[in-house]
Amino acid sequence: MNTSCKECGAALTVPNDAIAGEIVSCKDCSTEYEVAEISNGNVLLKPAEQVGEDWGE
Amino acid sequence: MKLTITFDRLRWEEKALSDAAKAAGLDASLIDVKGLVFEVPKARPEFGDVVLQRCISHYRSSLLTQALEGSGLRVINSSAVAETCSNKLATSIALSNAGVPTPRTMLALSPEGAEEAAEELGYPFVLKPFTGSWGRMVTVVRDRATMQSLIEFKEELANPQEQHMYYLQEYIKRPPRDIRAIVAGDSIIACVHRIAPPGEWRTNVARGAVSKAFKPDKELKEIILSAAEAVGGGILGVDAMEPESGYIVHEVNNTVEFKGAQSAVDTDIPAQLIKYVAQSSRR
């Protein structure tokens, strides 16, 4: 599934087996997106949450 | 059995756990918790019989586990275990009280107290945040001048828990590697060395450490399982060091990441963890 980076405009490919919640990042500018929804082969992305101080194990 | 795996950032681990649960014939679903709203305490049948808590944010995970437990659901790991593991001071106390070898640890409640504790421990020692992961802000403090600068930086932090309070720990002289054991209940699922990358003293996989499988000896096995039991048990990552004096446990992780360990071992870690979830839910 193809879309584009909202930050830099580069082409962004989301794997066909991706599921909602998965993180994809732009190969050009490294901006991270979360897959919000997939329907009829179309993918909707939203900005991923940034690393928090309390993230991890 | 219906299993829900909760997440707020879908990593390889959560997908692998979901696949393993389905392969084991469980009715499993992955739920992104960020959009959920809870009226507490109220039954939430959509979560099924048991919840495997896999949120990456400690505070979100902690509050969500409380809400789910309040609704009568069984959550792995429990909120009590999560609280002990996420607070390094609580972990140190639990390990010491259970007789598990762990580095000498001091708590200071002011900059002046931190300087006093540093002198008491002696240089070098390790300064760590109370909550945090992946080795962030974990610092070897080698002399008094560095400590004074670190105190100045710490006092400027916005986080009230880290601003005026200090967790200081004995520096353990060890090889440039540590031990990560993945534990489920009373079984060690996998055991690896985490070898620090060149130029880095920390051994976190998030910092580039490489995992290598090894077989723990009897003494290490006992220490690992005692450490897991000391914090309340469940699915845990026990981290240990191997100085010449014997094994020492320095951390027990609550939402254990195992991608690094899986790259080094043949055991199917997610399948074994799911097996534990299924078995413990039947009890």
Chai-1 contact restraints between the chains, C-beta under 6 A:
chainA,res_idxA,chainB,res_idxB,connection_type,confidence,min_distance_angstrom,max_distance_angstrom,comment,restraint_id
A,G21,B,L10,contact,1.0,0.0,6.0,A-B,restraint_1
A,G21,B,D32,contact,1.0,0.0,6.0,A-B,restraint_2
A,E22,B,L10,contact,1.0,0.0,6.0,A-B,restraint_3
A,G52,B,S57,contact,1.0,0.0,6.0,A-B,restraint_4
A,D54,B,S57,contact,1.0,0.0,6.0,A-B,restraint_5
A,D54,B,H58,contact,1.0,0.0,6.0,A-B,restraint_6
A,D54,B,Y59,contact,1.0,0.0,6.0,A-B,restraint_7
A,D54,B,T131,contact,1.0,0.0,6.0,A-B,restraint_8
A,W55,B,I56,contact,1.0,0.0,6.0,A-B,restraint_9
A,W55,B,S57,contact,1.0,0.0,6.0,A-B,restraint_10
A,G56,B,S133,contact,1.0,0.0,6.0,A-B,restraint_11
A,G56,B,W134,contact,1.0,0.0,6.0,A-B,restraint_12
A,E57,B,S133,contact,1.0,0.0,6.0,A-B,restraint_13
A,E57,B,N253,contact,1.0,0.0,6.0,A-B,restraint_14
A,E57,B,T255,contact,1.0,0.0,6.0,A-B,restraint_15
A,E57,B,V256,contact,1.0,0.0,6.0,A-B,restraint_16
A,E57,B,E257,contact,1.0,0.0,6.0,A-B,restraint_17
